[in-house]
Amino acid sequence: MLVIISDLHLGDGTTADSISPSAFRLFARRLTETARFASLRRDGGYRPIDSLDVLLMGDILDPLHSARWLDSSSSDSHYIRPWSDTNSPAYAAKLLEVTNAILDHNHEAMQILRRLASGEEIRLAPANSKGEPDFQSAEQIPLKVRFHYMVGNHDWYYHLPGAAFDRIRSEMIQKMGLCNPASPFPYDADESPILKDLFERHKVLARHGDVYDKFNFNRERGRDFGTVGDAFTMDVCNRFPVEVQKRYGDLLPPGIIDSLRKIANIRPVLAAPLWISGQIRHYAGEHPLEDELKSVWDEIADEFLQMNFVREADQAFRFDTVDAMQLIVKLSGRASFATINDVVIWVRKKMWSGKHSFASHALKEPAFLNGKAQHIIYGHTHHYEVVPLGMNMALAQPESQIYFNAGTWHSYYDLAIQNPKEQKFVPYQALTYLTFYTAEEHDGRRFETWSGAYA
């Protein structure tokens, strides 16, 4: 049995809200239930499964959404950012600091994962002489969960080689109950013989999916390098509330700083200016500092656009993501937040209309084309999907081929589609997981999915 979850985005509390520990308690209960059903075999008998694997498919810990990187500026000798030289000793030291802060901030959730990994959470009834579950037996069978960590675009740092990064991964393995070795966590299944075997046995192909997002993946440099998406998140979204607190914290109404820190929970991400103006209106009304707050945004946005790292990422003569951000942030230098709102809405319609699906990319996967994978799974978009791709007719018994997106575990403030200029954001928490069975498990069932939202 293979369970896949993605995009938990667990943070250190300095910016976005992590999903609550209740989600992990719910997940543990459902894993127990699913393991019992998986023990009902295709031949009608009951035999407790002896293995349960959970793939953490990228963006699980989220070092990118930490304000701890912002304790230096570009003029400092010790300046460090996620896109800095990864060979600098200061880089691994900062990543270790941020990683430990995330693990500590999510201590209760990590404790649940460790209990699952040690066999303390899931116990299965043994089979009686009739091949049925013996729920009355005093001897319940502990089932250990094997957690496998793959990286995505917010946690790609754990893919970096070197002894300093091995020490960081060792901390994660111990505190999360992972079964990974301390060597670089895989980005692709080809980097892990264990994952390759798991995928083959369950007829799946899984990857984070950021490779199809030019905002968050650089095809020329590969996954061991930062992207313009990293820079926008860090030096605009993360930095703005820090600068507002530093300059005007004592003069602003209570609550507004904490509210601005939730920028990372905003969807779509480029709707950040709408959130900012909406929070000013909610907490401060016609507060005299509104222009000053806009000036802070102008300043850090302009600095962001002038960064060498960002300028190098821009593509001349194309309307790309950097150009979209230029439209938003440069207009703010001579316009109100209301004008920015109009541009954000226009950009969203032009580049990210509706929910963006990666299903078409699954059709080009070699494992789909050669029929080795019955199920293609991506994450990254946070948008849970089940999309029929086709039928493998080359087999004696044709098999369906399906694309899944693993969704997310996340706290959200999502821009309402009714009159978006009114800056209404709807809060909720989302949780999705996918389960895949081998041919003899769960009465011959091949997969099931669960996706929910609560508030």
N, C-alpha and C positions, 0 to 999 in steps of 0.2 A: 504494500500500500504506500503510495506516494502522495503527500499533501504539499501544495504549493501556495505560498503567500508572498506578497511583494509590497514594497512601498509603505513600510510602517513609519518611516521618517521620525524616529525617536530622537528628540533633541535634549539639550542640557538646561532648558528653561529660560535661556537668555533671550530667545526670540519667540518662535512659534509654540503652540500648544501641542504636546504629544497626545496620542489617544490614551484614554484612561486605563488603569490596570484591570478594570472590569472586563475589557475586551479580551484580555489574556485568560481571565478566569472562565469566561464563556467559551473560548477556544479550547481550553483544557477539557471542559465537560463534553464538548462536541467531539473532540478527538477520542475520548473514551467510548462514546456511543458509536462512532464510526468504526473503531477497532473491533467492537463486538459484532457489528454487522459484517465486517470483512471476514470474520471467522466462520460465517455461514458459507459453506463451500458450494461450488457449482454442482457437485454430485449429490447435494442435499444434506450432507453431513456437517457436523460442527467440529472444527479443529482450530484452536486458538492460534492466531497469527503469531509469528515469532519475530517479526520486524515491522517497524513503522518509521518511514523516513519523511522528514519535513524539509523542503527546500525553501530557504529564505532567499528570494530571487532579486536581491538588489534594493538599495535605498532603505535598508533596515535601520541602521544607525545613521544619523544625519549630521556629520560634523560641519557641513556647509552652513547650516542654519544655526550658527553659534556666533555670538558677539565677542567671544574670547579672542578671535582672530584680530579684532579691531583695536588692540592695545598698542598698536604701532601705526605710524603713518609712513607714506612713501619717502619722506625725508629722513627717516630714522635708519641707522645702520643695521638694526635688528628687524627691519620691516619684513613681514612674512604674510603671505596669503596662500590660499589653496593652489594658485597657479605659479607660485614661486619655485625656485630651484629645489627639487625634491632631494637633492644630494646635500643640501645644507643641514648641519646638525640641528639648527633651530627649527627646521621643518618637522622632523620626527618628534622633537620635544613638544612643539605646539599641538601636533596631532594627538600625542599621548595625553596631554592635558585635557583636550576637548573630549577625547574618547572616554576617559575616566569620568569626566563630568557628566556625560550622557548616561553611562552605566549607573552612576550613583543616583542621578535624577530619576531614573526608571528602575530603581532597586526592586520594587515589588513585582514588576513585570519580569525582570531578570530571574527573580526567585522562582516564579512559576515555570519558566523555561528550564531552569536547572532541575526542578522537581520532576518535570516530564522526562528529562534526559536520564535521570537516575532511576526511573521506574517507581517513583513514589506516588505518582498521580494516577496512572492507568493500571488497573488490575482486571484480568480476565478470568472468567469462570473456567475451570477445567472441563473436559468432556467426560461424560459418564459412559457406562458400558454400551449404551444405545447410540452413542455418537451425538448426544444432545448436551447443551450447556448445563452444568451442575451448579446452579446458583446457591445451593445450600452448603456446598463444600466449604470447609474452613480454610482450605488451601487455595487461595486465589493467586493467579499467576501474574507477577509484575511484568509489565511491558515497557522497555526503555525506548524512548524516542530519539532517533538520530537526527540531529539538526545539521544541515549543510548550508554554508553561507556562500552565496555568489554576490558579486558587487554590481552596482549600477552607476549612475552618474553623480549621485550625492555621496556615495561611499567608496568611490574608485581608489581612494588612497590606500585601502587595505589590499590592493592588488600590487602595490609597489614592492620590489625586492629589497632585501638588505636586513642585516641583523637588527637594526633599530626598529624596523617595521615588524619584524618577527616578534619582538618583545611586546609590541602593541597588540598584535594578533593573539599572543598568548594570554594577555589580560582578557580579551574578548572571549576566548575559548573557555577560560576558567569561569568567568562571570555569567556567560550566556549558556553554558552547557553544550557548546558546539563540538562536533566530531571532526572538524577540519584539522589538518596539521598546521603548524605555525608558519609554514611557507605561504607565499602569496595566495590569497583567496581567489578562486577562479572567476574570470569574467565570461569565459566560454566553456562549455562542457568538455571540449577537446583538451582543456588544461587539467582535467580531473578524471582519472580512470574510474573512480567511484561513481561520479555523476554519469559518465558515459554508459556504465553498466546499468545504473538505475533507469536511465532514459530508454535504453534498449529493452529492458524487461517490461517497462510500462508503455512502450511504443509512443513516447513523447519526445518532443524537442522543445526546450525552454531556454529563453534568454531574456535579459532585462528589457531590451527593446530600444534603449537610447541610441543605438547605432543608427536608427532611422530618424533621428531628431538633430538637425544641424545646429540648433541652438545649444544643444547639450552634448554633442559629440563631434570631434574633429576627425574626419576620415583620414586626413593626411598624417596626423600625428598619433592617432590611436588613443586607447583608453587610459594610458598612464600620464595624461596631461590635462590641465584645466581647460575650460571653455569660456566663451563669452557669457553663457548662462551662469556659470560660477561667479563671474565678476559682477553681473547685474544683481544677483542675489546678495552677495557679500557687501559690495561697496555702494549699493543704493538701498535695497530693501532692509538689510540688517543694520546699515549704518544710520539711516534716517532717524529712527527713534533714539539711538544713542546720542546723536548730535543735538536733537531737540531737548533731551534730558539735560545734557551738559550746559546748554546755553539758556534754556528758558524753564527748566523743570520747576523751579520755585514759584514761577509766575502763572503756571497753567492750572486749570481746574483739575481736581483729583480724578484719576482714571484714564486720562487721555494718553499718558505715556504707555501704560499697560496695553491699551487698545491699539496703539500704533505698532507695538511689538508683534501683533498678530498678522502683520502684513504677509508673513510666510504662509499663513493659512488661507490666503485669498485666492480665489479662482475666478477668471483666469489671472495669471501672475501679472500681466501688464495692466490689470485694472487697479494696481496699487494706488495711483493718484485718486481714483474715485473713492477708495476706502479712506484715504487720508482726509480728503475734503469732507466726506460724510462724517468722520469722527470729530472733526473740528466743529461741524455744524451741531452734532449731537451733544457734545460736551461743553462747547464754548459759545454756541450761537454766533453772534456778531462780535466775537472776542477781538479786541484791538491787536492781538498778536498774530492774527491770521496771515497778514502779509509777511511777517517775520518768519513764520513757519514755511510759507511758500518760498521765501528766499533761501532757507536752509535746503529745501528740496532742489532749488535751482543750482545752488552751489555744488552739492555733492553729485548731482546728475551731470553737470558740466565737467566736473573732475573725472567722473566715470568715462564720459565720452572722449576725453583727452588722454586717457590711459593708453600707453603704447600697446598693451596687450589687446585692448578693444579695437584700436585703430587698425592693427594688423589683421584682425578678424573680419573687418568690413570688406565687402565685396563691391567693387566699383560697378556702376551701371546695372545693378540689380536691386530690386526691392526685397531686402532680406531682413532678418531679425534686428540687426544693428540699425538699419535705416528706420525700422518701425520704432525703436526706442528713441532714435534721434527726433522723430516727429513728436513723440510724447514729451520728452524732457526738454528739448530746446524751445518748444513753444512756451513752456512754463516761464521762460525768461522774460517774456513780454506779454503774457496772457494770464488770465485767472485760472484757477483750478477748473472752473466750469468749462472753459475752452478745451483744456486738456481732456476732460471727460468726453467731449464730442469726438476728439481724435482717437481716444482709446476704443470707443465703441466702433468707430470706422475701421480701425486696425483689426479689431476682433472679427468683424464681418469679412474682411479681406483675407486674413491669414488663418484664423482659427474658428471659422463659422461652425456652429454646432459642436458636437463631440468628435474629436479627431481619432479615427480608427487606423490601426496599423494592419488590419486584416489583409490588405492587398499584398503586403510584404511577405506574408506567410506563404503565398502562392509561389514565391521564388525560392523558398528554402529547399536545398537539395534533399533533405529528409522528407519533405512533402512530395517532391517530384519523383523520387525513387521508391516511394511508398513505405519507407522504413518507419516513419512517424505517422501515427493515426491522429495525434493531437499536437498542435503547435501552440505554445504558450508564450506570451509576452506580458510585461508589466508596463511600467513607466508612465503611461497616459493617465493612470488612476481611473480609467473608465472601464468597468466590468463589461465584458462582451462574450457572447457565444455565437460564432458565425460559421455556418456550414461552408466548407471549402470545396468538397467534391467527394467522389467515391473512387476507391482503388479497385478497379475492375480486373486487375491482373491476378487476383487471388481466386482460389476455388470458391471461397465465400467472400464476396466483395465487402470491403470495410469502408465505413464512412470516415472522412477526414474533416476535422473541425478545428477552427481557431478559437482560442480563449484569451481574454485579457484578465489577468489576476486581480485587477482593481487595486484597492489600497486599504490600509487601516489608517484613518486620518480624521482629524478634526478640521472641519471646513467652515468657511464663510463664503458662500457661493453667490455671485452676482445674479440677482433676479432678472429674468428675461422681460418682465413687464416694466416698461419705462426705466431702463437702466440708468438714465440721467438722474433719477431720484436717489441713486446710490444706496439701494436696498440690498443687503447681503443676508442670506438665510443661513443660520448656523445648524450644523448637524454633525454626527460622527458616522463614518462609513467603515464597514468591515466585510471583507470577501476572502474566501479560501476555496481552492479547487482540490478535488481528491480523485486519484486515478488508481485503478485496481489491476492486478495481474489477472490472467484469464480464469484462474480457479477461485478467486476471492469473491465475496459478496454475491453469491448466486449467479456468477457470471457477469455481473454488472461491470462496465468498463470505466465509467466516471460519474461523478456528481459534483455539483457546485452549490455554494451557499454565498449569498450576498445580501447584506442588510444595511440599514441605516437607522440611527436612533438619535433622539435629542431630548 
